Amino acid sequence: MDQIKENPKSILEQWVNQFSDELYSWAFFKTSSKEVAEDLVQDTFLAAFHKIDTFQGKSQPKTWLFSILNNKVIDYYRLSARTTKKNFSLTENSGYELSDGLFNTHGCWKTNDINAAWDQDQELLDNPEFNSIMENCMDDLPQKWKLAVTSKYLSDKKTETICQELEITASNYWQIVHRSKLLLKKCLELKWV
């Protein structure tokens, strides 16, 4: 501890050399973006430098740095959710855009960014806040899409029955369900994270 207080710059330099690769790997895993991961690691070390005098040595430096990085990742997703929230609504067109955006111009899958919120250990369905937001997102779906999803997942109706009730083909039904799930995921990421 005394060593940190006497020469914080030198200690932090050691930590940069020692832990940069692991921090970067974790940030890249969480964001799927090389540039964002690099920025988050840099922000982590800047924050550590400014708060190094608060490091009490009750945990390992690596643990302390990873906790800073995890907070930076959460802040990154909150900020990007706020920015996206202003320009996003649950419409059929936004569902088409989300599903069409899964493929590149050659018809191959694009790599998808997975929001860190989906890596949580707790059971989401046991979380009352999550359930409330999920209900709001369901209510915001286009009416036919909401009926398709609730009939399938909440009423356990068979595909044939749902298609007859909604007067749609089976392939149209599966497209609607798929796009609805994409919209729900996006809505939850915007409102819940």
N, C-alpha and C positions, 0 to 999 in steps of 0.2 A: 504494500500500500504506500509506504513512504517513497518507494521508487517511482510510483506514478505521480505523486505530488511534486517530486523533485524534477522530473524530466518527462512531462506528459507527451511532448512531441515525439520523443524517441520511443516511448512505449507504444504510442499509437502507430508509429511507423512499423514497429515489429508486428503489431496486430494486422496491419494492412498486408504485409508480406505473408503472414501466417494464415489469415482467414479469408482473403479476398476471393479465392477460387470457390470455396464452399459457399460463401454468401452469394456469389454470382450464380452458382448452380441452383441454389434455392430460389432466388429471385426470378431466374429464367423459368424454372419449373412453375412458379406461381403466375407468371405473366405471359409466357410464351413469346416474349419479345426481347431480342438481344439489347436493343437500345434502352428500353425501359428498365431491364435488369441492371444494366451498367449504371444508369442514372440513380436507381434505388440504392445500389451498393455505395455509390459516391455520396449520396445523401445520408446514408447510414454512418459512414465514417466522419462526415462533417458534423452530424449530430453528436456522435461519440466524442469528437474533439471538443465541442462546445460544452459538453456535460461530463467530461472525464473526471472533473473534481467531485462529481456526485457518485462515481463508481466506488463502492465500499468493499469490493472483494468478497461479498457474500455468495456470489456465483462466479463461475469461470468467465473470463473475458469473452470467450466464444458465445456463451449463453447470453450474456448481456448484449452483444452485438446482434445476435439473431433476434432478440426481443425488439430491439430498435428496428431492424429490418422488417420484421413482421408488421410493426406499426406503420412503417412506410408503405408496405404493400397494401394494407387496409386503407390508408389515406389515398393512395393512388386510385383504388377502385371506387372509393367514395367520390372523389373528384370527377372521375370519368363518368360515373353514374349521374351525377348532377348535371354535367355537360350534356350527356345523351338524353336525360330526362326532358330537357327543354324541347327537344326535337322529335319526340317519339310518342306515338299513340297506337292503341290496339285496334287496328283496322284490318280488313282483308288485304289491302295493298301492302301494309307493313308486314303481314304474314307471308305474302308472296315474296317480298324483298328479302326477308330473313331466310326463307328456304332456298331461293335462287342464289343467295350469297354463299351457300355451302359448297358450291362447285366453281372451279376456274373455267376459263374459256375452252379448255379441252375436255370438259365434262368430268374432271377428276376432283376428288374431295380436296378442299382446302384444309389446312391445319386450323383447328378451332382453338381460340383462346378460352380456357376454362377459368371461370371466376373462382377466386379463392374461397368464396362463401360456400361453395358446394363441397369443400373438403372438411367441413366442420364435423367434429366427432358426435355432437349431440344429435338426437333424433329430431329432425325438423318438424315432423307431424306432432310432436309432443310440445312444441313451442307455440303458446297462444298468440304471440305477436305474429309469427310466421303464418299461422292459420288464418288470422284476420286479413293479412295482406293477400294471402292466396285467394280468399273469398272475393276481395275487392278486384283482384286481377281477373278472376273468373267472370265476375259481373261485367267487366269492361270488354270481354270478348264479343265479337259480332254474334248476334243471337243464334244463328244456325250453328256456328262453331261451338258455342257454349252448350247447346243441346246435344251435339255430337259427343263432346267430351264428357258431359255429365251422364249421358245415357250409357256410355261405355264404362267409365270408371266408377261412377257412383251408383248407378242402377244395375250394373252388370248385364245389360241387355246384349243380345247377340247382334252381330253385324247386320245380318239380313233384316232384322226387325228395325234397327235404327235407320237403315237405308230406305225402307218402306215408309217409315214415319216422316223422314226428311225429304222423301222423293228424290233421292240421289243414287248414283251408281256406287258400287263398292269401291272402285278406284278413286272416285271423287271423295268418298267418305274417308279413305285412308289419307288422302292429301289434306283434307280438312283437319283431321286429328293430328297429323304431323305438324302442320303449320300452327295449329292451336297450341301445341306443346312448346313450339319455338317462341310464340308470343308470350305464353305464360312464364317461360324461363326468363325472357327478356324483361318482362314486367316485374318479376320477383327480384331480379338483379338491380333494377332501377329503384324499386320502392323499399326493398328489405335491407339491402347492403348498407 
